[in-house]
Amino acid sequence: MLNNIGLPGLLLIAVVVLVLFGRGKISSLMGEVGKGITSFKKGINDGAKELEDQKADAAKDVTPESEKDKA
């Protein structure tokens, strides 16, 4: 069903949404979506950095267990 929308259909939907909600509402909604996307990307980057830090901390201590017991 959605395969046959095309450009004229999308334009019609955009005009109807604009008429129903108004320019101000759509503008503020898109601003919130942008903030959400930015927050999501920041969370992904922070999570990846945290995992890299944990791997780096684990890689720093390469002393075998038998050597640790002697010290």
N, C-alpha and C positions, 0 to 999 in steps of 0.2 A: 504494500500500500504506500509506504513512504518512498519507494523507489521512483515514483513518477511525479514528485512535487515540482522540480525544476525551478528556474529562476523566477518566472512570474508568480508562482505559488509562494515562494519565499518572500518576495516583495509584498505580496498581499498580506501575508502573516505579519510582517514587520509593520505595515501601515496600521493594521487592526490593533496590534499591541501598543503602538504609539498613541493611537486614539483612545484606547481604553485606560492606559496608565499615565499618559502624559510624559513630556520630556524630562521633567524634574525627577519623577519617580524612577524612570529608567536610568537616568544618569547616576543617581545615588545607589541604585542597585548594582550597576556595573562597577562603581567605586568599591563597594563592599566585596564584590566578587574578586576584584583585583587585589584587595587587601588579603582576602582568604588565600588566594593563589600564592602571594608573596610569603605569607605565614607558613603555608604548607612547604614551600621550597626551603625556607629557613629551617624548618623542623627536620626535613630530610637531610640537609647539609650538616646540621648539628648532630644528628644521629650517626651519620657516616663518620664525622670527625671523632665522636666518642668511641666508636668501634676501632678506628685507627689508633687512637691513643691507648686503648686497652691492649691491642696487639703489640704496640711499641713497648709498653710496660712489660708485657710477658716476654718479649724478645730480649729485653735488656738483661734479664737474669738467665744466663745460659750455663751456669755452674752445675755440673752433675751432682746428684744427691749424695754420692759417696764423698765428694770433696766438701760439701756443706757440713757433713757430720764430723769430719776431721777438724774443722776450724773452730 
